Amino acid sequence: MSLTQILFPMLAHAKAEANAETVREYVARGGRLGAIAAGLMVSVIAGMPETAIRFAYDPDTAARGASTLRVLALGQGAFAMLGIGCTVLSSLGRERVSAIITAIAAGAAACAIVVVVPMRAFGMGQLEATSICMAAVLAIALAVCTGIVLRVAGAFVPVASAVRVIVALGVTVAIGARIPPVSRALAPLVAIVLALAYVVVLVISREVGSSDLRWIRGALSRARRA
């Protein structure tokens, strides 16, 4: 999300100059980098949910909340990308559209929880139902926002990049699922292992390279000058 603070003021400037090609480039690059960053954080949390909860709570609480946190982590990844998409729309003069998407998503999440959660047994059943409702609503909202961003800006996260990020996320979560829960002291080590696994998959798939670092440096330089 912090990436938007650098990239999308530049996007608004490009829109003011009526430079459609630069707008598409900024949106595609910003969306891609945002997806990679969000995927990294989500893959680590979804890959070690029980260990992550153990970092702050007791083992029993961690065991009961692991499945819920895994789903919520995926939902929060969708929420992060939704935030980037809405920022793009706001930067391109579609503030009302951005606000409407956000408001409808919030209302839909509340309604889903009110309807679905009471149908489940108190405890883990309701926790899991809440996480599923939130993740599903955010995923749908992201899909809608993506379609609007593509129509307005002509670009968002490139399809190939989205597929590679999803594959890297899936591989990382699968690796994490095979690592037993560990103590608080070892939790950072597991997080590092999972983060490295995610990055390795992206490097092998040639999604991440030295050109990304050069572009980020150039974007930071242009943002400072602006």
WOMO-V154210 format. One record per residue. N is the residue number from 1. RES is the residue in one letter. PHI is phi in whole degrees, -180 to 180 (NA if undefined). PSI is psi as a letter, one per 30 degrees, with the letter a starting at -180 (NA if undefined). OMEGA is omega in whole degrees, -180 to 180 (none if undefined). Layout:
N|RES|PHI|PSI|OMEGA ; N|RES|PHI|PSI|OMEGA
This chain:
1|M|NA|e|-180 ; 2|S|-65|f|178 ; 3|L|-59|e|-178 ; 4|T|-65|f|-179 ; 5|Q|-66|f|180 ; 6|I|-98|e|-171 ; 7|L|-78|e|-168 ; 8|F|-85|f|163 ; 9|P|-63|e|175 ; 10|M|-66|e|179 ; 11|L|-64|e|178 ; 12|A|-63|e|178 ; 13|H|-65|e|179 ; 14|A|-65|e|178 ; 15|K|-65|e|179 ; 16|A|-63|e|179 ; 17|E|-86|g|180 ; 18|A|58|h|179 ; 19|N|-100|i|-174 ; 20|A|-64|e|-179 ; 21|E|-66|e|178 ; 22|T|-66|e|177 ; 23|V|-59|e|180 ; 24|R|-62|e|-179 ; 25|E|-65|e|-179 ; 26|Y|-64|e|-179 ; 27|V|-65|e|-179 ; 28|A|-65|e|-179 ; 29|R|-69|e|180 ; 30|G|-64|e|178 ; 31|G|-63|e|180 ; 32|R|-65|e|-180 ; 33|L|-65|e|177 ; 34|G|-64|e|179 ; 35|A|-64|e|179 ; 36|I|-64|e|-179 ; 37|A|-66|e|179 ; 38|A|-64|e|179 ; 39|G|-62|e|179 ; 40|L|-63|e|-178 ; 41|M|-66|e|-179 ; 42|V|-66|e|-177 ; 43|S|-63|e|180 ; 44|V|-69|e|-179 ; 45|I|-68|e|-180 ; 46|A|-70|f|179 ; 47|G|-83|f|-179 ; 48|M|-139|h|-174 ; 49|P|-62|e|-179 ; 50|E|-68|e|178 ; 51|T|-64|e|180 ; 52|A|-63|e|179 ; 53|I|-70|e|178 ; 54|R|-61|f|-179 ; 55|F|-62|f|-178 ; 56|A|-119|f|-174 ; 57|Y|-128|l|-177 ; 58|D|-78|l|-177 ; 59|P|-57|e|-179 ; 60|D|-65|e|177 ; 61|T|-63|e|180 ; 62|A|-63|e|-179 ; 63|A|-64|e|-179 ; 64|R|-75|f|-176 ; 65|G|-100|f|-174 ; 66|A|-61|e|-178 ; 67|S|-63|e|179 ; 68|T|-67|e|-179 ; 69|L|-65|e|179 ; 70|R|-60|e|179 ; 71|V|-68|e|180 ; 72|L|-63|e|178 ; 73|A|-61|e|178 ; 74|L|-64|e|178 ; 75|G|-64|e|179 ; 76|Q|-71|f|173 ; 77|G|-64|e|176 ; 78|A|-64|e|179 ; 79|F|-64|e|179 ; 80|A|-62|e|180 ; 81|M|-69|e|175 ; 82|L|-62|e|178 ; 83|G|-62|e|178 ; 84|I|-66|e|179 ; 85|G|-61|e|179 ; 86|C|-67|e|177 ; 87|T|-66|e|176 ; 88|V|-59|e|-179 ; 89|L|-61|e|179 ; 90|S|-64|e|180 ; 91|S|-67|f|-178 ; 92|L|-101|g|175 ; 93|G|83|g|179 ; 94|R|-112|h|-177 ; 95|E|-63|e|-179 ; 96|R|-66|e|178 ; 97|V|-61|e|179 ; 98|S|-60|e|-179 ; 99|A|-66|e|-180 ; 100|I|-65|e|179 ; 101|I|-60|e|-179 ; 102|T|-63|e|-179 ; 103|A|-65|e|180 ; 104|I|-65|e|179 ; 105|A|-63|e|179 ; 106|A|-64|e|179 ; 107|G|-66|e|180 ; 108|A|-65|e|178 ; 109|A|-63|e|180 ; 110|A|-63|e|-180 ; 111|C|-64|e|-180 ; 112|A|-61|e|-180 ; 113|I|-66|e|-180 ; 114|V|-62|e|-177 ; 115|V|-82|e|-170 ; 116|V|-85|e|-172 ; 117|V|-59|e|-180 ; 118|P|-62|f|-180 ; 119|M|-79|f|-179 ; 120|R|-100|l|180 ; 121|A|-66|k|180 ; 122|F|-63|k|180 ; 123|G|112|b|-176 ; 124|M|-61|e|-180 ; 125|G|-59|e|179 ; 126|Q|-72|e|177 ; 127|L|-62|e|-180 ; 128|E|-65|e|179 ; 129|A|-64|e|178 ; 130|T|-62|e|-179 ; 131|S|-65|e|180 ; 132|I|-66|e|178 ; 133|C|-59|e|-178 ; 134|M|-63|e|-177 ; 135|A|-64|e|-179 ; 136|A|-66|e|180 ; 137|V|-63|e|-179 ; 138|L|-67|e|178 ; 139|A|-65|e|178 ; 140|I|-66|e|179 ; 141|A|-62|e|178 ; 142|L|-64|e|179 ; 143|A|-62|e|179 ; 144|V|-64|e|-180 ; 145|C|-62|e|179 ; 146|T|-60|e|179 ; 147|G|-61|e|-180 ; 148|I|-69|e|179 ; 149|V|-62|e|178 ; 150|L|-62|e|-180 ; 151|R|-72|e|-177 ; 152|V|-81|e|-174 ; 153|A|-99|f|-179 ; 154|G|83|g|-180 ; 155|A|-166|l|169 ; 156|F|-156|b|177 ; 157|V|-71|k|178 ; 158|P|-56|k|-176 ; 159|V|-58|e|-179 ; 160|A|-61|e|179 ; 161|S|-66|e|179 ; 162|A|-61|e|180 ; 163|V|-64|e|-179 ; 164|R|-65|e|178 ; 165|V|-64|e|179 ; 166|I|-63|e|178 ; 167|V|-63|e|179 ; 168|A|-62|e|178 ; 169|L|-63|e|-180 ; 170|G|-62|e|179 ; 171|V|-63|e|-179 ; 172|T|-64|e|179 ; 173|V|-64|e|179 ; 174|A|-64|e|177 ; 175|I|-65|e|-179 ; 176|G|-62|e|-179 ; 177|A|-65|f|-180 ; 178|R|-96|f|176 ; 179|I|-98|k|-179 ; 180|P|-65|l|177 ; 181|P|-57|k|-178 ; 182|V|-123|l|-178 ; 183|S|-72|l|179 ; 184|R|-59|e|-178 ; 185|A|-66|e|-177 ; 186|L|-93|f|-177 ; 187|A|-57|e|179 ; 188|P|-60|e|179 ; 189|L|-65|e|177 ; 190|V|-63|e|179 ; 191|A|-61|e|179 ; 192|I|-65|e|179 ; 193|V|-60|e|-179 ; 194|L|-67|e|178 ; 195|A|-62|e|178 ; 196|L|-64|e|179 ; 197|A|-61|e|179 ; 198|Y|-62|e|-179 ; 199|V|-65|e|-180 ; 200|V|-60|e|179 ; 201|V|-62|e|179 ; 202|L|-68|e|178 ; 203|V|-69|e|180 ; 204|I|-62|e|179 ; 205|S|-80|g|179 ; 206|R|64|g|175 ; 207|E|-82|e|-179 ; 208|V|-115|k|179 ; 209|G|-151|a|-179 ; 210|S|-65|f|-179 ; 211|S|-64|e|179 ; 212|D|-64|e|179 ; 213|L|-64|e|179 ; 214|R|-64|e|-179 ; 215|W|-67|e|179 ; 216|I|-62|e|178 ; 217|R|-61|e|179 ; 218|G|-66|e|179 ; 219|A|-64|e|178 ; 220|L|-63|e|180 ; 221|S|-65|e|179 ; 222|R|-67|e|179 ; 223|A|-65|e|179 ; 224|R|-66|e|180 ; 225|R|-67|e|180 ; 226|A|-69|NA|none
